[in-house]
Amino acid sequence: MDDQTRIELEAAAFRRLQQHLMEDRKDVQNIDMMNLAGFCRNCLSRWYQEAANERGIEMSKEEGREVFYGMPYDDWKARNQTEASPEKQAAFETSFKENVLKEKG
């Protein structure tokens, strides 16, 4: 497979993952994804933003989220996010330290 075809397939898979998370499974909470998989929609939007920045495209965290979510993040949260239990919040703290902070460290 040539590089251009591989890039196009990877982009198509990313777009399908984004559609799945944003349209098909709005019910799946970011905190649950982070606790189970070590990443969530916010991570994907951050990776998108970081990739843009690496290529010299200025993009803020908020702009990256809006691209990924298709709307301002606060609007997404208001429409789709539910309150997390103290147990889920505690598990999230651990997962965030193990996955997100480790990446940056």
Biopython code that builds the backbone (N, CA, C, O; Angstrom):
import numpy as np
from Bio.PDB.StructureBuilder import StructureBuilder

atoms = [
    (1, "MET", "N", (0.854, -1.176, 0.000)),
    (1, "MET", "CA", (0.000, 0.000, 0.000)),
    (1, "MET", "C", (0.899, 1.238, 0.000)),
    (1, "MET", "O", (1.877, 1.297, 0.746)),
    (2, "ASP", "N", (0.572, 2.214, -0.827)),
    (2, "ASP", "CA", (1.370, 3.436, -0.870)),
    (2, "ASP", "C", (0.993, 4.355, 0.296)),
    (2, "ASP", "O", (-0.070, 4.205, 0.899)),
    (3, "ASP", "N", (1.875, 5.301, 0.601)),
    (3, "ASP", "CA", (1.679, 6.189, 1.752)),
    (3, "ASP", "C", (0.397, 7.009, 1.652)),
    (3, "ASP", "O", (-0.308, 7.168, 2.649)),
    (4, "GLN", "N", (0.084, 7.528, 0.475)),
    (4, "GLN", "CA", (-1.108, 8.358, 0.329)),
    (4, "GLN", "C", (-2.379, 7.554, 0.620)),
    (4, "GLN", "O", (-3.292, 8.052, 1.278)),
    (5, "THR", "N", (-2.435, 6.325, 0.136)),
    (5, "THR", "CA", (-3.604, 5.476, 0.412)),
    (5, "THR", "C", (-3.703, 5.181, 1.902)),
    (5, "THR", "O", (-4.793, 5.225, 2.472)),
    (6, "ARG", "N", (-2.570, 4.881, 2.540)),
    (6, "ARG", "CA", (-2.560, 4.625, 3.989)),
    (6, "ARG", "C", (-3.075, 5.843, 4.748)),
    (6, "ARG", "O", (-3.893, 5.704, 5.657)),
    (7, "ILE", "N", (-2.605, 7.034, 4.386)),
    (7, "ILE", "CA", (-3.058, 8.268, 5.038)),
    (7, "ILE", "C", (-4.554, 8.459, 4.858)),
    (7, "ILE", "O", (-5.250, 8.834, 5.802)),
    (8, "GLU", "N", (-5.050, 8.209, 3.669)),
    (8, "GLU", "CA", (-6.480, 8.361, 3.395)),
    (8, "GLU", "C", (-7.311, 7.365, 4.197)),
    (8, "GLU", "O", (-8.381, 7.714, 4.696)),
    (9, "LEU", "N", (-6.836, 6.142, 4.323)),
    (9, "LEU", "CA", (-7.546, 5.133, 5.114)),
    (9, "LEU", "C", (-7.529, 5.490, 6.597)),
    (9, "LEU", "O", (-8.536, 5.342, 7.290)),
    (10, "GLU", "N", (-6.381, 5.962, 7.078)),
    (10, "GLU", "CA", (-6.302, 6.381, 8.481)),
    (10, "GLU", "C", (-7.248, 7.549, 8.752)),
    (10, "GLU", "O", (-7.914, 7.582, 9.787)),
    (11, "ALA", "N", (-7.307, 8.504, 7.830)),
    (11, "ALA", "CA", (-8.211, 9.645, 7.980)),
    (11, "ALA", "C", (-9.670, 9.194, 7.976)),
    (11, "ALA", "O", (-10.483, 9.701, 8.749)),
    (12, "ALA", "N", (-9.996, 8.247, 7.110)),
    (12, "ALA", "CA", (-11.372, 7.729, 7.057)),
    (12, "ALA", "C", (-11.729, 7.014, 8.356)),
    (12, "ALA", "O", (-12.846, 7.155, 8.854)),
    (13, "ALA", "N", (-10.796, 6.255, 8.903)),
    (13, "ALA", "CA", (-11.050, 5.555, 10.172)),
    (13, "ALA", "C", (-11.232, 6.563, 11.299)),
    (13, "ALA", "O", (-12.103, 6.382, 12.150)),
    (14, "PHE", "N", (-10.428, 7.620, 11.322)),
    (14, "PHE", "CA", (-10.569, 8.663, 12.334)),
    (14, "PHE", "C", (-11.935, 9.332, 12.221)),
    (14, "PHE", "O", (-12.616, 9.528, 13.228)),
    (15, "ARG", "N", (-12.336, 9.682, 11.003)),
    (15, "ARG", "CA", (-13.647, 10.328, 10.817)),
    (15, "ARG", "C", (-14.775, 9.416, 11.279)),
    (15, "ARG", "O", (-15.760, 9.886, 11.849)),
    (16, "ARG", "N", (-14.637, 8.114, 11.036)),
    (16, "ARG", "CA", (-15.685, 7.172, 11.473)),
    (16, "ARG", "C", (-15.708, 7.054, 12.992)),
    (16, "ARG", "O", (-16.783, 6.967, 13.584)),
    (17, "LEU", "N", (-14.543, 7.049, 13.632)),
    (17, "LEU", "CA", (-14.483, 7.038, 15.090)),
    (17, "LEU", "C", (-15.133, 8.294, 15.647)),
    (17, "LEU", "O", (-15.908, 8.230, 16.602)),
    (18, "GLN", "N", (-14.817, 9.434, 15.048)),
    (18, "GLN", "CA", (-15.417, 10.689, 15.483)),
    (18, "GLN", "C", (-16.936, 10.644, 15.336)),
    (18, "GLN", "O", (-17.655, 11.053, 16.248)),
    (19, "GLN", "N", (-17.426, 10.159, 14.213)),
    (19, "GLN", "CA", (-18.880, 10.045, 14.006)),
    (19, "GLN", "C", (-19.495, 9.120, 15.049)),
    (19, "GLN", "O", (-20.549, 9.422, 15.609)),
    (20, "HIS", "N", (-18.846, 8.012, 15.304)),
    (20, "HIS", "CA", (-19.364, 7.050, 16.281)),
    (20, "HIS", "C", (-19.509, 7.699, 17.659)),
    (20, "HIS", "O", (-20.528, 7.539, 18.331)),
    (21, "LEU", "N", (-18.471, 8.434, 18.065)),
    (21, "LEU", "CA", (-18.492, 9.050, 19.390)),
    (21, "LEU", "C", (-19.400, 10.261, 19.474)),
    (21, "LEU", "O", (-19.975, 10.525, 20.530)),
    (22, "MET", "N", (-19.542, 11.003, 18.387)),
    (22, "MET", "CA", (-20.303, 12.241, 18.419)),
    (22, "MET", "C", (-21.772, 12.067, 18.033)),
    (22, "MET", "O", (-22.620, 12.853, 18.456)),
    (23, "GLU", "N", (-22.076, 11.051, 17.241)),
    (23, "GLU", "CA", (-23.452, 10.872, 16.780)),
    (23, "GLU", "C", (-24.077, 9.572, 17.275)),
    (23, "GLU", "O", (-25.201, 9.568, 17.775)),
    (24, "ASP", "N", (-23.346, 8.472, 17.135)),
    (24, "ASP", "CA", (-23.919, 7.170, 17.447)),
    (24, "ASP", "C", (-23.956, 6.884, 18.945)),
    (24, "ASP", "O", (-24.888, 6.238, 19.424)),
    (25, "ARG", "N", (-22.956, 7.355, 19.690)),
    (25, "ARG", "CA", (-22.842, 7.023, 21.112)),
    (25, "ARG", "C", (-22.647, 8.245, 21.996)),
    (25, "ARG", "O", (-21.725, 8.300, 22.809)),
    (26, "LYS", "N", (-23.523, 9.218, 21.825)),
    (26, "LYS", "CA", (-23.489, 10.403, 22.677)),
    (26, "LYS", "C", (-23.677, 10.036, 24.145)),
    (26, "LYS", "O", (-23.262, 10.767, 25.044)),
    (27, "ASP", "N", (-24.311, 8.887, 24.365)),
    (27, "ASP", "CA", (-24.610, 8.443, 25.728)),
    (27, "ASP", "C", (-23.363, 8.001, 26.496)),
    (27, "ASP", "O", (-23.375, 7.985, 27.727)),
    (28, "VAL", "N", (-22.310, 7.649, 25.802)),
    (28, "VAL", "CA", (-21.081, 7.213, 26.463)),
    (28, "VAL", "C", (-20.361, 8.452, 26.979)),
    (28, "VAL", "O", (-19.991, 9.340, 26.211)),
    (29, "GLN", "N", (-20.173, 8.493, 28.274)),
    (29, "GLN", "CA", (-19.566, 9.655, 28.912)),
    (29, "GLN", "C", (-18.046, 9.643, 28.767)),
    (29, "GLN", "O", (-17.422, 8.583, 28.777)),
    (30, "ASN", "N", (-17.463, 10.823, 28.634)),
    (30, "ASN", "CA", (-16.010, 10.939, 28.554)),
    (30, "ASN", "C", (-15.332, 10.293, 29.761)),
    (30, "ASN", "O", (-14.310, 9.623, 29.614)),
    (31, "ILE", "N", (-15.890, 10.488, 30.936)),
    (31, "ILE", "CA", (-15.271, 9.941, 32.142)),
    (31, "ILE", "C", (-15.225, 8.419, 32.078)),
    (31, "ILE", "O", (-14.256, 7.811, 32.532)),
    (32, "ASP", "N", (-16.263, 7.797, 31.520)),
    (32, "ASP", "CA", (-16.281, 6.336, 31.385)),
    (32, "ASP", "C", (-15.231, 5.879, 30.378)),
    (32, "ASP", "O", (-14.541, 4.884, 30.600)),
    (33, "MET", "N", (-15.113, 6.608, 29.275)),
    (33, "MET", "CA", (-14.086, 6.267, 28.280)),
    (33, "MET", "C", (-12.693, 6.379, 28.891)),
    (33, "MET", "O", (-11.856, 5.494, 28.710)),
    (34, "MET", "N", (-12.448, 7.466, 29.613)),
    (34, "MET", "CA", (-11.134, 7.674, 30.214)),
    (34, "MET", "C", (-10.843, 6.587, 31.243)),
    (34, "MET", "O", (-9.729, 6.065, 31.300)),
    (35, "ASN", "N", (-11.829, 6.249, 32.045)),
    (35, "ASN", "CA", (-11.613, 5.241, 33.083)),
    (35, "ASN", "C", (-11.372, 3.853, 32.501)),
    (35, "ASN", "O", (-10.613, 3.069, 33.070)),
    (36, "LEU", "N", (-12.006, 3.543, 31.378)),
    (36, "LEU", "CA", (-11.857, 2.217, 30.774)),
    (36, "LEU", "C", (-10.712, 2.129, 29.766)),
    (36, "LEU", "O", (-9.989, 1.134, 29.718)),
    (37, "ALA", "N", (-10.557, 3.177, 28.965)),
    (37, "ALA", "CA", (-9.611, 3.098, 27.840)),
    (37, "ALA", "C", (-8.394, 4.003, 27.979)),
    (37, "ALA", "O", (-7.417, 3.845, 27.248)),
    (38, "GLY", "N", (-8.447, 4.946, 28.910)),
    (38, "GLY", "CA", (-7.322, 5.849, 29.077)),
    (38, "GLY", "C", (-7.309, 7.014, 28.102)),
    (38, "GLY", "O", (-6.313, 7.732, 28.013)),
    (39, "PHE", "N", (-8.394, 7.213, 27.372)),
    (39, "PHE", "CA", (-8.548, 8.379, 26.496)),
    (39, "PHE", "C", (-10.031, 8.659, 26.334)),
    (39, "PHE", "O", (-10.872, 7.807, 26.622)),
    (40, "CYS", "N", (-10.344, 9.870, 25.866)),
    (40, "CYS", "CA", (-11.742, 10.250, 25.654)),
    (40, "CYS", "C", (-11.820, 11.234, 24.495)),
    (40, "CYS", "O", (-10.829, 11.465, 23.803)),
    (41, "ARG", "N", (-12.981, 11.804, 24.288)),
    (41, "ARG", "CA", (-13.165, 12.769, 23.207)),
    (41, "ARG", "C", (-12.217, 13.965, 23.365)),
    (41, "ARG", "O", (-11.679, 14.477, 22.383)),
    (42, "ASN", "N", (-12.021, 14.400, 24.612)),
    (42, "ASN", "CA", (-11.116, 15.534, 24.844)),
    (42, "ASN", "C", (-9.692, 15.191, 24.435)),
    (42, "ASN", "O", (-8.982, 16.038, 23.893)),
    (43, "CYS", "N", (-9.271, 13.960, 24.689)),
    (43, "CYS", "CA", (-7.935, 13.540, 24.259)),
    (43, "CYS", "C", (-7.835, 13.589, 22.742)),
    (43, "CYS", "O", (-6.843, 14.079, 22.201)),
    (44, "LEU", "N", (-8.842, 13.092, 22.057)),
    (44, "LEU", "CA", (-8.826, 13.110, 20.594)),
    (44, "LEU", "C", (-8.770, 14.538, 20.069)),
    (44, "LEU", "O", (-8.044, 14.824, 19.117)),
    (45, "SER", "N", (-9.533, 15.433, 20.686)),
    (45, "SER", "CA", (-9.491, 16.833, 20.237)),
    (45, "SER", "C", (-8.128, 17.455, 20.534)),
    (45, "SER", "O", (-7.640, 18.271, 19.752)),
    (46, "ARG", "N", (-7.509, 17.079, 21.653)),
    (46, "ARG", "CA", (-6.180, 17.596, 21.986)),
    (46, "ARG", "C", (-5.137, 17.059, 21.008)),
    (46, "ARG", "O", (-4.255, 17.803, 20.578)),
    (47, "TRP", "N", (-5.226, 15.793, 20.655)),
    (47, "TRP", "CA", (-4.285, 15.212, 19.696)),
    (47, "TRP", "C", (-4.423, 15.900, 18.338)),
    (47, "TRP", "O", (-3.431, 16.125, 17.644)),
    (48, "TYR", "N", (-5.645, 16.227, 17.969)),
    (48, "TYR", "CA", (-5.901, 16.954, 16.727)),
    (48, "TYR", "C", (-5.228, 18.327, 16.789)),
    (48, "TYR", "O", (-4.535, 18.733, 15.856)),
    (49, "GLN", "N", (-5.439, 19.029, 17.891)),
    (49, "GLN", "CA", (-4.850, 20.350, 18.090)),
    (49, "GLN", "C", (-3.330, 20.264, 18.069)),
    (49, "GLN", "O", (-2.677, 21.081, 17.419)),
    (50, "GLU", "N", (-2.760, 19.298, 18.764)),
    (50, "GLU", "CA", (-1.310, 19.142, 18.797)),
    (50, "GLU", "C", (-0.746, 18.848, 17.409)),
    (50, "GLU", "O", (0.315, 19.362, 17.054)),
    (51, "ALA", "N", (-1.438, 18.034, 16.625)),
    (51, "ALA", "CA", (-0.992, 17.733, 15.262)),
    (51, "ALA", "C", (-1.005, 19.007, 14.414)),
    (51, "ALA", "O", (-0.093, 19.239, 13.620)),
    (52, "ALA", "N", (-2.035, 19.824, 14.585)),
    (52, "ALA", "CA", (-2.093, 21.094, 13.850)),
    (52, "ALA", "C", (-0.927, 21.984, 14.259)),
    (52, "ALA", "O", (-0.237, 22.539, 13.405)),
    (53, "ASN", "N", (-0.708, 22.120, 15.563)),
    (53, "ASN", "CA", (0.375, 22.975, 16.060)),
    (53, "ASN", "C", (1.740, 22.498, 15.564)),
    (53, "ASN", "O", (2.592, 23.317, 15.220)),
    (54, "GLU", "N", (1.952, 21.183, 15.524)),
    (54, "GLU", "CA", (3.215, 20.627, 15.033)),
    (54, "GLU", "C", (3.469, 20.977, 13.576)),
    (54, "GLU", "O", (4.615, 21.016, 13.129)),
    (55, "ARG", "N", (2.398, 21.231, 12.844)),
    (55, "ARG", "CA", (2.520, 21.577, 11.428)),
    (55, "ARG", "C", (2.467, 23.086, 11.197)),
    (55, "ARG", "O", (2.319, 23.547, 10.065)),
    (56, "GLY", "N", (2.591, 23.851, 12.290)),
    (56, "GLY", "CA", (2.613, 25.302, 12.170)),
    (56, "GLY", "C", (1.254, 25.951, 12.064)),
    (56, "GLY", "O", (1.163, 27.142, 11.766)),
    (57, "ILE", "N", (0.190, 25.198, 12.302)),
    (57, "ILE", "CA", (-1.165, 25.739, 12.273)),
    (57, "ILE", "C", (-1.533, 26.113, 13.705)),
    (57, "ILE", "O", (-1.603, 25.249, 14.579)),
    (58, "GLU", "N", (-1.765, 27.393, 13.942)),
    (58, "GLU", "CA", (-2.127, 27.832, 15.287)),
    (58, "GLU", "C", (-3.553, 27.386, 15.592)),
    (58, "GLU", "O", (-4.496, 27.707, 14.868)),
    (59, "MET", "N", (-3.680, 26.644, 16.676)),
    (59, "MET", "CA", (-4.996, 26.167, 17.100)),
    (59, "MET", "C", (-4.959, 26.045, 18.612)),
    (59, "MET", "O", (-4.073, 25.395, 19.167)),
    (60, "SER", "N", (-5.916, 26.667, 19.274)),
    (60, "SER", "CA", (-5.997, 26.596, 20.725)),
    (60, "SER", "C", (-6.720, 25.313, 21.145)),
    (60, "SER", "O", (-7.318, 24.618, 20.323)),
    (61, "LYS", "N", (-6.650, 25.027, 22.415)),
    (61, "LYS", "CA", (-7.371, 23.880, 22.978)),
    (61, "LYS", "C", (-8.867, 23.999, 22.669)),
    (61, "LYS", "O", (-9.505, 23.027, 22.262)),
    (62, "GLU", "N", (-9.418, 25.202, 22.867)),
    (62, "GLU", "CA", (-10.848, 25.411, 22.624)),
    (62, "GLU", "C", (-11.192, 25.234, 21.147)),
    (62, "GLU", "O", (-12.234, 24.670, 20.815)),
    (63, "GLU", "N", (-10.322, 25.713, 20.264)),
    (63, "GLU", "CA", (-10.559, 25.557, 18.825)),
    (63, "GLU", "C", (-10.488, 24.084, 18.419)),
    (63, "GLU", "O", (-11.292, 23.624, 17.609)),
    (64, "GLY", "N", (-9.537, 23.352, 18.976)),
    (64, "GLY", "CA", (-9.440, 21.924, 18.696)),
    (64, "GLY", "C", (-10.680, 21.182, 19.139)),
    (64, "GLY", "O", (-11.181, 20.308, 18.432)),
    (65, "ARG", "N", (-11.173, 21.534, 20.311)),
    (65, "ARG", "CA", (-12.399, 20.896, 20.810)),
    (65, "ARG", "C", (-13.582, 21.220, 19.915)),
    (65, "ARG", "O", (-14.396, 20.345, 19.620)),
    (66, "GLU", "N", (-13.683, 22.467, 19.481)),
    (66, "GLU", "CA", (-14.812, 22.834, 18.629)),
    (66, "GLU", "C", (-14.769, 22.099, 17.296)),
    (66, "GLU", "O", (-15.810, 21.707, 16.769)),
    (67, "VAL", "N", (-13.565, 21.910, 16.745)),
    (67, "VAL", "CA", (-13.436, 21.137, 15.506)),
    (67, "VAL", "C", (-13.920, 19.710, 15.749)),
    (67, "VAL", "O", (-14.709, 19.174, 14.970)),
    (68, "PHE", "N", (-13.445, 19.098, 16.834)),
    (68, "PHE", "CA", (-13.789, 17.699, 17.082)),
    (68, "PHE", "C", (-15.258, 17.531, 17.462)),
    (68, "PHE", "O", (-15.939, 16.646, 16.942)),
    (69, "TYR", "N", (-15.746, 18.377, 18.367)),
    (69, "TYR", "CA", (-17.122, 18.259, 18.852)),
    (69, "TYR", "C", (-18.152, 18.809, 17.877)),
    (69, "TYR", "O", (-19.333, 18.473, 17.969)),
    (70, "GLY", "N", (-17.718, 19.651, 16.942)),
    (70, "GLY", "CA", (-18.657, 20.250, 15.988)),
    (70, "GLY", "C", (-19.460, 21.378, 16.601)),
    (70, "GLY", "O", (-20.442, 21.836, 16.016)),
    (71, "MET", "N", (-19.051, 21.827, 17.769)),
    (71, "MET", "CA", (-19.719, 22.913, 18.490)),
    (71, "MET", "C", (-18.823, 23.296, 19.656)),
    (71, "MET", "O", (-17.893, 22.557, 19.981)),
    (72, "PRO", "N", (-19.076, 24.426, 20.291)),
    (72, "PRO", "CA", (-18.299, 24.744, 21.487)),
    (72, "PRO", "C", (-18.450, 23.643, 22.540)),
    (72, "PRO", "O", (-19.530, 23.082, 22.722)),
    (73, "TYR", "N", (-17.354, 23.351, 23.220)),
    (73, "TYR", "CA", (-17.341, 22.261, 24.195)),
    (73, "TYR", "C", (-18.407, 22.446, 25.278)),
    (73, "TYR", "O", (-19.052, 21.479, 25.681)),
    (74, "ASP", "N", (-18.594, 23.684, 25.750)),
    (74, "ASP", "CA", (-19.601, 23.914, 26.785)),
    (74, "ASP", "C", (-21.000, 23.544, 26.300)),
    (74, "ASP", "O", (-21.819, 23.068, 27.086)),
    (75, "ASP", "N", (-21.283, 23.757, 25.012)),
    (75, "ASP", "CA", (-22.579, 23.354, 24.451)),
    (75, "ASP", "C", (-22.724, 21.830, 24.474)),
    (75, "ASP", "O", (-23.777, 21.304, 24.835)),
    (76, "TRP", "N", (-21.648, 21.122, 24.082)),
    (76, "TRP", "CA", (-21.677, 19.654, 24.106)),
    (76, "TRP", "C", (-21.946, 19.157, 25.526)),
    (76, "TRP", "O", (-22.800, 18.297, 25.740)),
    (77, "LYS", "N", (-21.211, 19.703, 26.488)),
    (77, "LYS", "CA", (-21.380, 19.276, 27.882)),
    (77, "LYS", "C", (-22.811, 19.503, 28.345)),
    (77, "LYS", "O", (-23.404, 18.626, 28.974)),
    (78, "ALA", "N", (-23.368, 20.657, 28.046)),
    (78, "ALA", "CA", (-24.734, 20.974, 28.476)),
    (78, "ALA", "C", (-25.748, 20.007, 27.868)),
    (78, "ALA", "O", (-26.731, 19.651, 28.518)),
    (79, "ARG", "N", (-25.518, 19.584, 26.639)),
    (79, "ARG", "CA", (-26.458, 18.694, 25.950)),
    (79, "ARG", "C", (-26.287, 17.225, 26.314)),
    (79, "ARG", "O", (-27.261, 16.472, 26.309)),
    (80, "ASN", "N", (-25.057, 16.802, 26.632)),
    (80, "ASN", "CA", (-24.788, 15.367, 26.690)),
    (80, "ASN", "C", (-24.146, 14.854, 27.970)),
    (80, "ASN", "O", (-24.232, 13.659, 28.255)),
    (81, "GLN", "N", (-23.511, 15.712, 28.742)),
    (81, "GLN", "CA", (-22.767, 15.221, 29.893)),
    (81, "GLN", "C", (-23.654, 15.104, 31.122)),
    (81, "GLN", "O", (-24.452, 15.995, 31.415)),
    (82, "THR", "N", (-23.506, 14.002, 31.832)),
    (82, "THR", "CA", (-24.245, 13.786, 33.067)),
    (82, "THR", "C", (-23.293, 13.896, 34.250)),
    (82, "THR", "O", (-22.074, 13.886, 34.078)),
    (83, "GLU", "N", (-23.851, 14.001, 35.446)),
    (83, "GLU", "CA", (-23.050, 14.100, 36.661)),
    (83, "GLU", "C", (-22.370, 12.760, 36.940)),
    (83, "GLU", "O", (-22.997, 11.705, 36.850)),
    (84, "ALA", "N", (-21.099, 12.813, 37.276)),
    (84, "ALA", "CA", (-20.336, 11.597, 37.569)),
    (84, "ALA", "C", (-20.356, 11.334, 39.069)),
    (84, "ALA", "O", (-20.302, 12.257, 39.882)),
    (85, "SER", "N", (-20.434, 10.068, 39.410)),
    (85, "SER", "CA", (-20.420, 9.668, 40.819)),
    (85, "SER", "C", (-19.035, 9.932, 41.419)),
    (85, "SER", "O", (-18.052, 10.050, 40.687)),
    (86, "PRO", "N", (-18.959, 10.024, 42.746)),
    (86, "PRO", "CA", (-17.643, 10.198, 43.382)),
    (86, "PRO", "C", (-16.673, 9.062, 43.033)),
    (86, "PRO", "O", (-15.469, 9.293, 42.915)),
    (87, "GLU", "N", (-17.184, 7.851, 42.869)),
    (87, "GLU", "CA", (-16.335, 6.715, 42.501)),
    (87, "GLU", "C", (-15.739, 6.903, 41.105)),
    (87, "GLU", "O", (-14.554, 6.651, 40.889)),
    (88, "LYS", "N", (-16.568, 7.345, 40.168)),
    (88, "LYS", "CA", (-16.081, 7.586, 38.805)),
    (88, "LYS", "C", (-15.078, 8.730, 38.788)),
    (88, "LYS", "O", (-14.092, 8.679, 38.053)),
    (89, "GLN", "N", (-15.319, 9.755, 39.586)),
    (89, "GLN", "CA", (-14.396, 10.887, 39.643)),
    (89, "GLN", "C", (-13.044, 10.459, 40.210)),
    (89, "GLN", "O", (-12.000, 10.896, 39.726)),
    (90, "ALA", "N", (-13.061, 9.609, 41.231)),
    (90, "ALA", "CA", (-11.810, 9.113, 41.815)),
    (90, "ALA", "C", (-11.051, 8.255, 40.804)),
    (90, "ALA", "O", (-9.834, 8.382, 40.668)),
    (91, "ALA", "N", (-11.769, 7.384, 40.097)),
    (91, "ALA", "CA", (-11.136, 6.548, 39.073)),
    (91, "ALA", "C", (-10.562, 7.420, 37.959)),
    (91, "ALA", "O", (-9.497, 7.122, 37.417)),
    (92, "PHE", "N", (-11.271, 8.500, 37.619)),
    (92, "PHE", "CA", (-10.792, 9.416, 36.592)),
    (92, "PHE", "C", (-9.473, 10.068, 37.009)),
    (92, "PHE", "O", (-8.554, 10.175, 36.198)),
    (93, "GLU", "N", (-9.375, 10.497, 38.242)),
    (93, "GLU", "CA", (-8.136, 11.127, 38.718)),
    (93, "GLU", "C", (-6.944, 10.199, 38.486)),
    (93, "GLU", "O", (-5.885, 10.635, 38.037)),
    (94, "THR", "N", (-7.130, 8.925, 38.796)),
    (94, "THR", "CA", (-6.069, 7.937, 38.594)),
    (94, "THR", "C", (-5.772, 7.764, 37.112)),
    (94, "THR", "O", (-4.611, 7.791, 36.703)),
    (95, "SER", "N", (-6.807, 7.588, 36.310)),
    (95, "SER", "CA", (-6.625, 7.380, 34.874)),
    (95, "SER", "C", (-5.970, 8.591, 34.219)),
    (95, "SER", "O", (-5.107, 8.437, 33.354)),
    (96, "PHE", "N", (-6.371, 9.785, 34.622)),
    (96, "PHE", "CA", (-5.798, 11.012, 34.063)),
    (96, "PHE", "C", (-4.306, 11.079, 34.364)),
    (96, "PHE", "O", (-3.505, 11.393, 33.483)),
    (97, "LYS", "N", (-3.935, 10.788, 35.593)),
    (97, "LYS", "CA", (-2.516, 10.801, 35.968)),
    (97, "LYS", "C", (-1.731, 9.757, 35.186)),
    (97, "LYS", "O", (-0.614, 10.020, 34.740)),
    (98, "GLU", "N", (-2.313, 8.573, 35.020)),
    (98, "GLU", "CA", (-1.607, 7.478, 34.345)),
    (98, "GLU", "C", (-1.528, 7.667, 32.839)),
    (98, "GLU", "O", (-0.601, 7.162, 32.207)),
    (99, "ASN", "N", (-2.474, 8.379, 32.255)),
    (99, "ASN", "CA", (-2.529, 8.475, 30.802)),
    (99, "ASN", "C", (-2.183, 9.851, 30.259)),
    (99, "ASN", "O", (-1.336, 9.972, 29.374)),
    (100, "VAL", "N", (-2.808, 10.861, 30.763)),
    (100, "VAL", "CA", (-2.624, 12.205, 30.204)),
    (100, "VAL", "C", (-1.353, 12.856, 30.764)),
    (100, "VAL", "O", (-0.519, 13.342, 30.000)),
    (101, "LEU", "N", (-1.206, 12.866, 32.063)),
    (101, "LEU", "CA", (-0.034, 13.511, 32.638)),
    (101, "LEU", "C", (1.244, 12.762, 32.278)),
    (101, "LEU", "O", (2.295, 13.377, 32.100)),
    (102, "LYS", "N", (1.160, 11.433, 32.170)),
    (102, "LYS", "CA", (2.316, 10.629, 31.783)),
    (102, "LYS", "C", (2.786, 11.016, 30.379)),
    (102, "LYS", "O", (3.989, 11.081, 30.125)),
    (103, "GLU", "N", (1.836, 11.276, 29.459)),
    (103, "GLU", "CA", (2.150, 11.689, 28.092)),
    (103, "GLU", "C", (2.975, 12.965, 28.085)),
    (103, "GLU", "O", (3.926, 13.102, 27.316)),
    (104, "LYS", "N", (2.599, 13.896, 28.949)),
    (104, "LYS", "CA", (3.228, 15.211, 28.962)),
    (104, "LYS", "C", (4.549, 15.204, 29.722)),
    (104, "LYS", "O", (5.399, 16.068, 29.506)),
    (105, "GLY", "N", (4.720, 14.215, 30.623)),
    (105, "GLY", "CA", (5.872, 14.176, 31.500)),
    (105, "GLY", "C", (7.096, 13.773, 30.821)),
    (105, "GLY", "O", (8.153, 13.698, 31.448)),
]
sb = StructureBuilder()
sb.init_structure("model")
sb.init_model(0)
sb.init_chain("A")
sb.init_seg("    ")
for serial, (resi, resn, name, xyz) in enumerate(atoms, 1):
    if name == "N":
        sb.init_residue(resn, " ", resi, " ")
    sb.init_atom(name, np.array(xyz, "f"), 0.0, 1.0, " ", f" {name:<3s}", serial, name[0])
structure = sb.get_structure()
